Amino acid sequence: MKEVVHIGSRTTPGPDLQELIARVARGDQKAFASVYDVVAGPVLGVVRRVLRDHAQSEEVTQEVLVEVWRTAPRYRKNRGTAMNWVLTLAHRRAVDRVRSVEAAAERDHKAALLAQTPEFDEVSEQVEARFEREQVRRCLRGLTETQRQSVTLAYYRGLTHRQVAELLALPLGTVKTRLRDGLIRLRDCMGVSA
């Protein structure tokens, strides 16, 4: 039985596609060239309807034709015409490409979101640092004025004990005692063990 090939508006008897596929299954390259000539147009049409992108459609069409060459021995004429078999391969391959493109886009989207989201450790470190700063400020407010000034000048401004004493117009021993007492109170307030 010969399949009918539609060319433009006229119908002409074409080669027996089933016989050509059987010859392709045996490795006949000339038969494959004939199969190519018969099915390339319809395959491209099916693929373009699914993909809607000309360049990808041409690429997938080539993949389908290679698949026809490789899988010709799997064709069973009792399951349908050779053209339907080829077009089914084309449709499946086109749908696979759509799914692959969508999956790649989803992976790219997720990767972009992950790149924008700080890692959990970063966030937890930032929260912990902010909490510690607030706790230090609260504990500093619990010190006497001299203790707070001594600690602030020595540890936040980096002044030596002598410079703190000069700035506060206090004896060096007094500043050292206020610093020691202030640090002990800070330690206790923050719950740090000695």
PyMOL commands that place a pseudoatom at each C-alpha (Angstrom):
pseudoatom trace, name=CA, resn=MET, resi=1, chain=A, elem=C, hetatm=0, pos=[0.000, 0.000, 0.000]
pseudoatom trace, name=CA, resn=LYS, resi=2, chain=A, elem=C, hetatm=0, pos=[1.465, 3.350, -1.027]
pseudoatom trace, name=CA, resn=GLU, resi=3, chain=A, elem=C, hetatm=0, pos=[1.107, 6.364, 1.211]
pseudoatom trace, name=CA, resn=VAL, resi=4, chain=A, elem=C, hetatm=0, pos=[-0.105, 9.558, -0.338]
pseudoatom trace, name=CA, resn=VAL, resi=5, chain=A, elem=C, hetatm=0, pos=[2.147, 12.590, -0.062]
pseudoatom trace, name=CA, resn=HIS, resi=6, chain=A, elem=C, hetatm=0, pos=[0.570, 16.042, -0.178]
pseudoatom trace, name=CA, resn=ILE, resi=7, chain=A, elem=C, hetatm=0, pos=[2.641, 18.609, -2.075]
pseudoatom trace, name=CA, resn=GLY, resi=8, chain=A, elem=C, hetatm=0, pos=[1.077, 22.063, -2.091]
pseudoatom trace, name=CA, resn=SER, resi=9, chain=A, elem=C, hetatm=0, pos=[-2.510, 21.709, -3.272]
pseudoatom trace, name=CA, resn=ARG, resi=10, chain=A, elem=C, hetatm=0, pos=[-2.006, 18.558, -5.346]
pseudoatom trace, name=CA, resn=THR, resi=11, chain=A, elem=C, hetatm=0, pos=[-1.827, 14.973, -4.148]
pseudoatom trace, name=CA, resn=THR, resi=12, chain=A, elem=C, hetatm=0, pos=[0.729, 12.674, -5.736]
pseudoatom trace, name=CA, resn=PRO, resi=13, chain=A, elem=C, hetatm=0, pos=[1.531, 9.085, -4.998]
pseudoatom trace, name=CA, resn=GLY, resi=14, chain=A, elem=C, hetatm=0, pos=[4.789, 8.991, -3.125]
pseudoatom trace, name=CA, resn=PRO, resi=15, chain=A, elem=C, hetatm=0, pos=[7.215, 6.316, -2.224]
pseudoatom trace, name=CA, resn=ASP, resi=16, chain=A, elem=C, hetatm=0, pos=[5.987, 3.565, 0.064]
pseudoatom trace, name=CA, resn=LEU, resi=17, chain=A, elem=C, hetatm=0, pos=[7.176, 5.103, 3.332]
pseudoatom trace, name=CA, resn=GLN, resi=18, chain=A, elem=C, hetatm=0, pos=[6.712, 1.852, 5.235]
pseudoatom trace, name=CA, resn=GLU, resi=19, chain=A, elem=C, hetatm=0, pos=[9.011, 0.055, 2.795]
pseudoatom trace, name=CA, resn=LEU, resi=20, chain=A, elem=C, hetatm=0, pos=[11.533, 2.896, 2.984]
pseudoatom trace, name=CA, resn=ILE, resi=21, chain=A, elem=C, hetatm=0, pos=[11.521, 2.721, 6.813]
pseudoatom trace, name=CA, resn=ALA, resi=22, chain=A, elem=C, hetatm=0, pos=[12.078, -1.049, 6.608]
pseudoatom trace, name=CA, resn=ARG, resi=23, chain=A, elem=C, hetatm=0, pos=[15.083, -0.440, 4.330]
pseudoatom trace, name=CA, resn=VAL, resi=24, chain=A, elem=C, hetatm=0, pos=[16.375, 2.277, 6.687]
pseudoatom trace, name=CA, resn=ALA, resi=25, chain=A, elem=C, hetatm=0, pos=[16.128, -0.271, 9.518]
pseudoatom trace, name=CA, resn=ARG, resi=26, chain=A, elem=C, hetatm=0, pos=[18.597, -2.408, 7.537]
pseudoatom trace, name=CA, resn=GLY, resi=27, chain=A, elem=C, hetatm=0, pos=[20.992, 0.578, 7.188]
pseudoatom trace, name=CA, resn=ASP, resi=28, chain=A, elem=C, hetatm=0, pos=[20.077, 1.681, 3.640]
pseudoatom trace, name=CA, resn=GLN, resi=29, chain=A, elem=C, hetatm=0, pos=[21.320, 5.285, 3.371]
pseudoatom trace, name=CA, resn=LYS, resi=30, chain=A, elem=C, hetatm=0, pos=[19.589, 5.938, 0.034]
pseudoatom trace, name=CA, resn=ALA, resi=31, chain=A, elem=C, hetatm=0, pos=[16.285, 4.892, 1.568]
pseudoatom trace, name=CA, resn=PHE, resi=32, chain=A, elem=C, hetatm=0, pos=[16.961, 7.272, 4.452]
pseudoatom trace, name=CA, resn=ALA, resi=33, chain=A, elem=C, hetatm=0, pos=[17.563, 10.112, 1.988]
pseudoatom trace, name=CA, resn=SER, resi=34, chain=A, elem=C, hetatm=0, pos=[14.139, 9.371, 0.476]
pseudoatom trace, name=CA, resn=VAL, resi=35, chain=A, elem=C, hetatm=0, pos=[12.543, 9.196, 3.939]
pseudoatom trace, name=CA, resn=TYR, resi=36, chain=A, elem=C, hetatm=0, pos=[14.178, 12.510, 4.756]
pseudoatom trace, name=CA, resn=ASP, resi=37, chain=A, elem=C, hetatm=0, pos=[12.756, 14.130, 1.629]
pseudoatom trace, name=CA, resn=VAL, resi=38, chain=A, elem=C, hetatm=0, pos=[9.252, 12.853, 2.417]
pseudoatom trace, name=CA, resn=VAL, resi=39, chain=A, elem=C, hetatm=0, pos=[9.044, 13.546, 6.160]
pseudoatom trace, name=CA, resn=ALA, resi=40, chain=A, elem=C, hetatm=0, pos=[11.289, 16.583, 6.799]
pseudoatom trace, name=CA, resn=GLY, resi=41, chain=A, elem=C, hetatm=0, pos=[8.576, 19.122, 5.896]
pseudoatom trace, name=CA, resn=PRO, resi=42, chain=A, elem=C, hetatm=0, pos=[5.769, 17.554, 7.932]
pseudoatom trace, name=CA, resn=VAL, resi=43, chain=A, elem=C, hetatm=0, pos=[8.130, 16.991, 10.883]
pseudoatom trace, name=CA, resn=LEU, resi=44, chain=A, elem=C, hetatm=0, pos=[9.210, 20.633, 10.818]
pseudoatom trace, name=CA, resn=GLY, resi=45, chain=A, elem=C, hetatm=0, pos=[5.543, 21.666, 10.709]
pseudoatom trace, name=CA, resn=VAL, resi=46, chain=A, elem=C, hetatm=0, pos=[4.634, 19.601, 13.778]
pseudoatom trace, name=CA, resn=VAL, resi=47, chain=A, elem=C, hetatm=0, pos=[7.684, 20.777, 15.686]
pseudoatom trace, name=CA, resn=ARG, resi=48, chain=A, elem=C, hetatm=0, pos=[7.096, 24.451, 14.833]
pseudoatom trace, name=CA, resn=ARG, resi=49, chain=A, elem=C, hetatm=0, pos=[3.507, 24.265, 16.070]
pseudoatom trace, name=CA, resn=VAL, resi=50, chain=A, elem=C, hetatm=0, pos=[4.821, 23.095, 19.454]
pseudoatom trace, name=CA, resn=LEU, resi=51, chain=A, elem=C, hetatm=0, pos=[7.966, 25.223, 19.778]
pseudoatom trace, name=CA, resn=ARG, resi=52, chain=A, elem=C, hetatm=0, pos=[7.063, 28.375, 17.814]
pseudoatom trace, name=CA, resn=ASP, resi=53, chain=A, elem=C, hetatm=0, pos=[10.786, 29.152, 17.463]
pseudoatom trace, name=CA, resn=HIS, resi=54, chain=A, elem=C, hetatm=0, pos=[12.254, 28.611, 13.998]
pseudoatom trace, name=CA, resn=ALA, resi=55, chain=A, elem=C, hetatm=0, pos=[15.857, 27.929, 15.038]
pseudoatom trace, name=CA, resn=GLN, resi=56, chain=A, elem=C, hetatm=0, pos=[14.883, 25.453, 17.757]
pseudoatom trace, name=CA, resn=SER, resi=57, chain=A, elem=C, hetatm=0, pos=[12.358, 23.849, 15.423]
pseudoatom trace, name=CA, resn=GLU, resi=58, chain=A, elem=C, hetatm=0, pos=[15.049, 23.186, 12.832]
pseudoatom trace, name=CA, resn=GLU, resi=59, chain=A, elem=C, hetatm=0, pos=[17.328, 21.742, 15.505]
pseudoatom trace, name=CA, resn=VAL, resi=60, chain=A, elem=C, hetatm=0, pos=[14.618, 19.453, 16.876]
pseudoatom trace, name=CA, resn=THR, resi=61, chain=A, elem=C, hetatm=0, pos=[13.660, 18.400, 13.334]
pseudoatom trace, name=CA, resn=GLN, resi=62, chain=A, elem=C, hetatm=0, pos=[17.241, 17.254, 12.762]
pseudoatom trace, name=CA, resn=GLU, resi=63, chain=A, elem=C, hetatm=0, pos=[17.165, 15.377, 16.085]
pseudoatom trace, name=CA, resn=VAL, resi=64, chain=A, elem=C, hetatm=0, pos=[13.940, 13.643, 15.029]
pseudoatom trace, name=CA, resn=LEU, resi=65, chain=A, elem=C, hetatm=0, pos=[15.404, 12.599, 11.701]
pseudoatom trace, name=CA, resn=VAL, resi=66, chain=A, elem=C, hetatm=0, pos=[18.473, 11.187, 13.435]
pseudoatom trace, name=CA, resn=GLU, resi=67, chain=A, elem=C, hetatm=0, pos=[16.122, 9.349, 15.779]
pseudoatom trace, name=CA, resn=VAL, resi=68, chain=A, elem=C, hetatm=0, pos=[14.247, 7.938, 12.758]
pseudoatom trace, name=CA, resn=TRP, resi=69, chain=A, elem=C, hetatm=0, pos=[17.576, 6.629, 11.419]
pseudoatom trace, name=CA, resn=ARG, resi=70, chain=A, elem=C, hetatm=0, pos=[18.522, 5.070, 14.770]
pseudoatom trace, name=CA, resn=THR, resi=71, chain=A, elem=C, hetatm=0, pos=[15.123, 3.680, 15.742]
pseudoatom trace, name=CA, resn=ALA, resi=72, chain=A, elem=C, hetatm=0, pos=[13.748, 2.559, 12.361]
pseudoatom trace, name=CA, resn=PRO, resi=73, chain=A, elem=C, hetatm=0, pos=[13.928, -1.105, 13.471]
pseudoatom trace, name=CA, resn=ARG, resi=74, chain=A, elem=C, hetatm=0, pos=[11.362, -0.284, 16.204]
pseudoatom trace, name=CA, resn=TYR, resi=75, chain=A, elem=C, hetatm=0, pos=[8.685, 0.804, 13.735]
pseudoatom trace, name=CA, resn=ARG, resi=76, chain=A, elem=C, hetatm=0, pos=[5.726, -1.615, 13.654]
pseudoatom trace, name=CA, resn=LYS, resi=77, chain=A, elem=C, hetatm=0, pos=[3.326, -1.152, 10.749]
pseudoatom trace, name=CA, resn=ASN, resi=78, chain=A, elem=C, hetatm=0, pos=[0.489, -2.835, 12.665]
pseudoatom trace, name=CA, resn=ARG, resi=79, chain=A, elem=C, hetatm=0, pos=[0.520, 0.144, 15.091]
pseudoatom trace, name=CA, resn=GLY, resi=80, chain=A, elem=C, hetatm=0, pos=[-0.041, 2.806, 12.437]
pseudoatom trace, name=CA, resn=THR, resi=81, chain=A, elem=C, hetatm=0, pos=[1.359, 4.355, 9.312]
pseudoatom trace, name=CA, resn=ALA, resi=82, chain=A, elem=C, hetatm=0, pos=[5.033, 5.188, 9.016]
pseudoatom trace, name=CA, resn=MET, resi=83, chain=A, elem=C, hetatm=0, pos=[4.198, 8.897, 8.710]
pseudoatom trace, name=CA, resn=ASN, resi=84, chain=A, elem=C, hetatm=0, pos=[2.210, 8.809, 11.972]
pseudoatom trace, name=CA, resn=TRP, resi=85, chain=A, elem=C, hetatm=0, pos=[5.125, 7.055, 13.680]
pseudoatom trace, name=CA, resn=VAL, resi=86, chain=A, elem=C, hetatm=0, pos=[7.564, 9.726, 12.500]
pseudoatom trace, name=CA, resn=LEU, resi=87, chain=A, elem=C, hetatm=0, pos=[5.211, 12.575, 13.424]
pseudoatom trace, name=CA, resn=THR, resi=88, chain=A, elem=C, hetatm=0, pos=[4.648, 11.031, 16.870]
pseudoatom trace, name=CA, resn=LEU, resi=89, chain=A, elem=C, hetatm=0, pos=[8.425, 10.988, 17.365]
pseudoatom trace, name=CA, resn=ALA, resi=90, chain=A, elem=C, hetatm=0, pos=[8.516, 14.633, 16.269]
pseudoatom trace, name=CA, resn=HIS, resi=91, chain=A, elem=C, hetatm=0, pos=[5.746, 15.697, 18.626]
pseudoatom trace, name=CA, resn=ARG, resi=92, chain=A, elem=C, hetatm=0, pos=[7.319, 13.900, 21.586]
pseudoatom trace, name=CA, resn=ARG, resi=93, chain=A, elem=C, hetatm=0, pos=[10.738, 15.398, 20.883]
pseudoatom trace, name=CA, resn=ALA, resi=94, chain=A, elem=C, hetatm=0, pos=[9.246, 18.899, 20.576]
pseudoatom trace, name=CA, resn=VAL, resi=95, chain=A, elem=C, hetatm=0, pos=[7.343, 18.515, 23.863]
pseudoatom trace, name=CA, resn=ASP, resi=96, chain=A, elem=C, hetatm=0, pos=[10.541, 17.250, 25.503]
pseudoatom trace, name=CA, resn=ARG, resi=97, chain=A, elem=C, hetatm=0, pos=[12.335, 20.386, 24.275]
pseudoatom trace, name=CA, resn=VAL, resi=98, chain=A, elem=C, hetatm=0, pos=[9.618, 22.633, 25.707]
pseudoatom trace, name=CA, resn=ARG, resi=99, chain=A, elem=C, hetatm=0, pos=[9.860, 20.849, 29.045]
pseudoatom trace, name=CA, resn=SER, resi=100, chain=A, elem=C, hetatm=0, pos=[13.651, 21.061, 28.969]
pseudoatom trace, name=CA, resn=VAL, resi=101, chain=A, elem=C, hetatm=0, pos=[13.584, 24.792, 28.223]
pseudoatom trace, name=CA, resn=GLU, resi=102, chain=A, elem=C, hetatm=0, pos=[11.006, 25.383, 30.967]
pseudoatom trace, name=CA, resn=ALA, resi=103, chain=A, elem=C, hetatm=0, pos=[13.031, 23.324, 33.455]
pseudoatom trace, name=CA, resn=ALA, resi=104, chain=A, elem=C, hetatm=0, pos=[16.196, 25.245, 32.567]
pseudoatom trace, name=CA, resn=ALA, resi=105, chain=A, elem=C, hetatm=0, pos=[14.369, 28.544, 33.013]
pseudoatom trace, name=CA, resn=GLU, resi=106, chain=A, elem=C, hetatm=0, pos=[13.041, 27.383, 36.390]
pseudoatom trace, name=CA, resn=ARG, resi=107, chain=A, elem=C, hetatm=0, pos=[16.550, 26.292, 37.457]
pseudoatom trace, name=CA, resn=ASP, resi=108, chain=A, elem=C, hetatm=0, pos=[17.947, 29.674, 36.391]
pseudoatom trace, name=CA, resn=HIS, resi=109, chain=A, elem=C, hetatm=0, pos=[15.178, 31.467, 38.279]
pseudoatom trace, name=CA, resn=LYS, resi=110, chain=A, elem=C, hetatm=0, pos=[15.823, 29.441, 41.442]
pseudoatom trace, name=CA, resn=ALA, resi=111, chain=A, elem=C, hetatm=0, pos=[19.570, 29.997, 41.139]
pseudoatom trace, name=CA, resn=ALA, resi=112, chain=A, elem=C, hetatm=0, pos=[19.007, 33.746, 40.799]
pseudoatom trace, name=CA, resn=LEU, resi=113, chain=A, elem=C, hetatm=0, pos=[16.790, 33.755, 43.889]
pseudoatom trace, name=CA, resn=LEU, resi=114, chain=A, elem=C, hetatm=0, pos=[19.355, 31.783, 45.865]
pseudoatom trace, name=CA, resn=ALA, resi=115, chain=A, elem=C, hetatm=0, pos=[22.099, 34.167, 44.793]
pseudoatom trace, name=CA, resn=GLN, resi=116, chain=A, elem=C, hetatm=0, pos=[20.061, 37.092, 46.119]
pseudoatom trace, name=CA, resn=THR, resi=117, chain=A, elem=C, hetatm=0, pos=[19.143, 35.424, 49.406]
pseudoatom trace, name=CA, resn=PRO, resi=118, chain=A, elem=C, hetatm=0, pos=[21.864, 35.584, 52.028]
pseudoatom trace, name=CA, resn=GLU, resi=119, chain=A, elem=C, hetatm=0, pos=[22.844, 32.270, 53.495]
pseudoatom trace, name=CA, resn=PHE, resi=120, chain=A, elem=C, hetatm=0, pos=[21.190, 31.275, 56.754]
pseudoatom trace, name=CA, resn=ASP, resi=121, chain=A, elem=C, hetatm=0, pos=[24.445, 31.702, 58.674]
pseudoatom trace, name=CA, resn=GLU, resi=122, chain=A, elem=C, hetatm=0, pos=[24.844, 35.265, 57.408]
pseudoatom trace, name=CA, resn=VAL, resi=123, chain=A, elem=C, hetatm=0, pos=[21.370, 36.211, 58.552]
pseudoatom trace, name=CA, resn=SER, resi=124, chain=A, elem=C, hetatm=0, pos=[21.770, 34.536, 61.916]
pseudoatom trace, name=CA, resn=GLU, resi=125, chain=A, elem=C, hetatm=0, pos=[25.148, 36.218, 62.443]
pseudoatom trace, name=CA, resn=GLN, resi=126, chain=A, elem=C, hetatm=0, pos=[23.672, 39.615, 61.608]
pseudoatom trace, name=CA, resn=VAL, resi=127, chain=A, elem=C, hetatm=0, pos=[20.778, 39.092, 64.011]
pseudoatom trace, name=CA, resn=GLU, resi=128, chain=A, elem=C, hetatm=0, pos=[23.102, 37.859, 66.727]
pseudoatom trace, name=CA, resn=ALA, resi=129, chain=A, elem=C, hetatm=0, pos=[25.490, 40.811, 66.279]
pseudoatom trace, name=CA, resn=ARG, resi=130, chain=A, elem=C, hetatm=0, pos=[22.595, 43.282, 66.428]
pseudoatom trace, name=CA, resn=PHE, resi=131, chain=A, elem=C, hetatm=0, pos=[21.259, 41.592, 69.569]
pseudoatom trace, name=CA, resn=GLU, resi=132, chain=A, elem=C, hetatm=0, pos=[24.703, 41.737, 71.213]
pseudoatom trace, name=CA, resn=ARG, resi=133, chain=A, elem=C, hetatm=0, pos=[25.112, 45.436, 70.361]
pseudoatom trace, name=CA, resn=GLU, resi=134, chain=A, elem=C, hetatm=0, pos=[21.737, 46.221, 71.914]
pseudoatom trace, name=CA, resn=GLN, resi=135, chain=A, elem=C, hetatm=0, pos=[22.607, 44.173, 74.983]
pseudoatom trace, name=CA, resn=VAL, resi=136, chain=A, elem=C, hetatm=0, pos=[25.958, 46.008, 75.382]
pseudoatom trace, name=CA, resn=ARG, resi=137, chain=A, elem=C, hetatm=0, pos=[24.186, 49.376, 75.094]
pseudoatom trace, name=CA, resn=ARG, resi=138, chain=A, elem=C, hetatm=0, pos=[21.649, 48.332, 77.724]
pseudoatom trace, name=CA, resn=CYS, resi=139, chain=A, elem=C, hetatm=0, pos=[24.391, 47.100, 80.054]
pseudoatom trace, name=CA, resn=LEU, resi=140, chain=A, elem=C, hetatm=0, pos=[26.434, 50.281, 79.527]
pseudoatom trace, name=CA, resn=ARG, resi=141, chain=A, elem=C, hetatm=0, pos=[23.434, 52.290, 80.700]
pseudoatom trace, name=CA, resn=GLY, resi=142, chain=A, elem=C, hetatm=0, pos=[23.572, 50.327, 83.977]
pseudoatom trace, name=CA, resn=LEU, resi=143, chain=A, elem=C, hetatm=0, pos=[27.094, 51.546, 84.793]
pseudoatom trace, name=CA, resn=THR, resi=144, chain=A, elem=C, hetatm=0, pos=[27.949, 54.628, 86.815]
pseudoatom trace, name=CA, resn=GLU, resi=145, chain=A, elem=C, hetatm=0, pos=[28.817, 57.719, 84.796]
pseudoatom trace, name=CA, resn=THR, resi=146, chain=A, elem=C, hetatm=0, pos=[32.562, 57.392, 85.494]
pseudoatom trace, name=CA, resn=GLN, resi=147, chain=A, elem=C, hetatm=0, pos=[32.540, 53.666, 84.648]
pseudoatom trace, name=CA, resn=ARG, resi=148, chain=A, elem=C, hetatm=0, pos=[30.636, 54.260, 81.398]
pseudoatom trace, name=CA, resn=GLN, resi=149, chain=A, elem=C, hetatm=0, pos=[32.941, 57.113, 80.351]
pseudoatom trace, name=CA, resn=SER, resi=150, chain=A, elem=C, hetatm=0, pos=[36.070, 55.099, 81.203]
pseudoatom trace, name=CA, resn=VAL, resi=151, chain=A, elem=C, hetatm=0, pos=[34.902, 51.996, 79.296]
pseudoatom trace, name=CA, resn=THR, resi=152, chain=A, elem=C, hetatm=0, pos=[33.716, 54.027, 76.300]
pseudoatom trace, name=CA, resn=LEU, resi=153, chain=A, elem=C, hetatm=0, pos=[36.953, 55.991, 76.016]
pseudoatom trace, name=CA, resn=ALA, resi=154, chain=A, elem=C, hetatm=0, pos=[39.210, 52.986, 76.536]
pseudoatom trace, name=CA, resn=TYR, resi=155, chain=A, elem=C, hetatm=0, pos=[37.379, 50.352, 74.490]
pseudoatom trace, name=CA, resn=TYR, resi=156, chain=A, elem=C, hetatm=0, pos=[35.401, 52.292, 71.892]
pseudoatom trace, name=CA, resn=ARG, resi=157, chain=A, elem=C, hetatm=0, pos=[37.823, 55.129, 71.234]
pseudoatom trace, name=CA, resn=GLY, resi=158, chain=A, elem=C, hetatm=0, pos=[40.998, 53.131, 71.873]
pseudoatom trace, name=CA, resn=LEU, resi=159, chain=A, elem=C, hetatm=0, pos=[42.559, 55.490, 74.410]
pseudoatom trace, name=CA, resn=THR, resi=160, chain=A, elem=C, hetatm=0, pos=[45.149, 54.304, 76.923]
pseudoatom trace, name=CA, resn=HIS, resi=161, chain=A, elem=C, hetatm=0, pos=[44.388, 54.311, 80.646]
pseudoatom trace, name=CA, resn=ARG, resi=162, chain=A, elem=C, hetatm=0, pos=[46.636, 57.354, 81.083]
pseudoatom trace, name=CA, resn=GLN, resi=163, chain=A, elem=C, hetatm=0, pos=[44.806, 59.249, 78.276]
pseudoatom trace, name=CA, resn=VAL, resi=164, chain=A, elem=C, hetatm=0, pos=[41.436, 58.393, 79.846]
pseudoatom trace, name=CA, resn=ALA, resi=165, chain=A, elem=C, hetatm=0, pos=[42.667, 59.649, 83.219]
pseudoatom trace, name=CA, resn=GLU, resi=166, chain=A, elem=C, hetatm=0, pos=[43.866, 62.913, 81.663]
pseudoatom trace, name=CA, resn=LEU, resi=167, chain=A, elem=C, hetatm=0, pos=[40.647, 63.408, 79.698]
pseudoatom trace, name=CA, resn=LEU, resi=168, chain=A, elem=C, hetatm=0, pos=[38.434, 62.762, 82.737]
pseudoatom trace, name=CA, resn=ALA, resi=169, chain=A, elem=C, hetatm=0, pos=[40.768, 64.679, 85.067]
pseudoatom trace, name=CA, resn=LEU, resi=170, chain=A, elem=C, hetatm=0, pos=[40.953, 61.689, 87.415]
pseudoatom trace, name=CA, resn=PRO, resi=171, chain=A, elem=C, hetatm=0, pos=[43.904, 59.896, 89.005]
pseudoatom trace, name=CA, resn=LEU, resi=172, chain=A, elem=C, hetatm=0, pos=[45.197, 56.941, 86.928]
pseudoatom trace, name=CA, resn=GLY, resi=173, chain=A, elem=C, hetatm=0, pos=[44.428, 54.479, 89.767]
pseudoatom trace, name=CA, resn=THR, resi=174, chain=A, elem=C, hetatm=0, pos=[40.812, 55.657, 89.919]
pseudoatom trace, name=CA, resn=VAL, resi=175, chain=A, elem=C, hetatm=0, pos=[40.371, 55.202, 86.179]
pseudoatom trace, name=CA, resn=LYS, resi=176, chain=A, elem=C, hetatm=0, pos=[41.850, 51.677, 86.359]
pseudoatom trace, name=CA, resn=THR, resi=177, chain=A, elem=C, hetatm=0, pos=[39.499, 50.803, 89.220]
pseudoatom trace, name=CA, resn=ARG, resi=178, chain=A, elem=C, hetatm=0, pos=[36.461, 52.240, 87.378]
pseudoatom trace, name=CA, resn=LEU, resi=179, chain=A, elem=C, hetatm=0, pos=[37.425, 50.339, 84.251]
pseudoatom trace, name=CA, resn=ARG, resi=180, chain=A, elem=C, hetatm=0, pos=[37.846, 47.069, 86.164]
pseudoatom trace, name=CA, resn=ASP, resi=181, chain=A, elem=C, hetatm=0, pos=[34.559, 47.539, 88.050]
pseudoatom trace, name=CA, resn=GLY, resi=182, chain=A, elem=C, hetatm=0, pos=[32.755, 48.598, 84.861]
pseudoatom trace, name=CA, resn=LEU, resi=183, chain=A, elem=C, hetatm=0, pos=[34.002, 45.552, 82.944]
pseudoatom trace, name=CA, resn=ILE, resi=184, chain=A, elem=C, hetatm=0, pos=[32.965, 43.235, 85.773]
pseudoatom trace, name=CA, resn=ARG, resi=185, chain=A, elem=C, hetatm=0, pos=[29.467, 44.756, 85.792]
pseudoatom trace, name=CA, resn=LEU, resi=186, chain=A, elem=C, hetatm=0, pos=[29.275, 44.488, 81.983]
pseudoatom trace, name=CA, resn=ARG, resi=187, chain=A, elem=C, hetatm=0, pos=[30.354, 40.851, 82.133]
pseudoatom trace, name=CA, resn=ASP, resi=188, chain=A, elem=C, hetatm=0, pos=[27.738, 40.066, 84.760]
pseudoatom trace, name=CA, resn=CYS, resi=189, chain=A, elem=C, hetatm=0, pos=[25.029, 41.993, 82.910]
pseudoatom trace, name=CA, resn=MET, resi=190, chain=A, elem=C, hetatm=0, pos=[25.747, 40.135, 79.677]
pseudoatom trace, name=CA, resn=GLY, resi=191, chain=A, elem=C, hetatm=0, pos=[25.906, 36.751, 81.384]
pseudoatom trace, name=CA, resn=VAL, resi=192, chain=A, elem=C, hetatm=0, pos=[29.476, 35.998, 80.359]
pseudoatom trace, name=CA, resn=SER, resi=193, chain=A, elem=C, hetatm=0, pos=[31.346, 33.636, 82.648]
pseudoatom trace, name=CA, resn=ALA, resi=194, chain=A, elem=C, hetatm=0, pos=[34.771, 34.708, 83.854]
for i in range(1, 194): cmd.bond("trace and resi %d" % i, "trace and resi %d" % (i + 1))
show_as sticks, trace
zoom trace
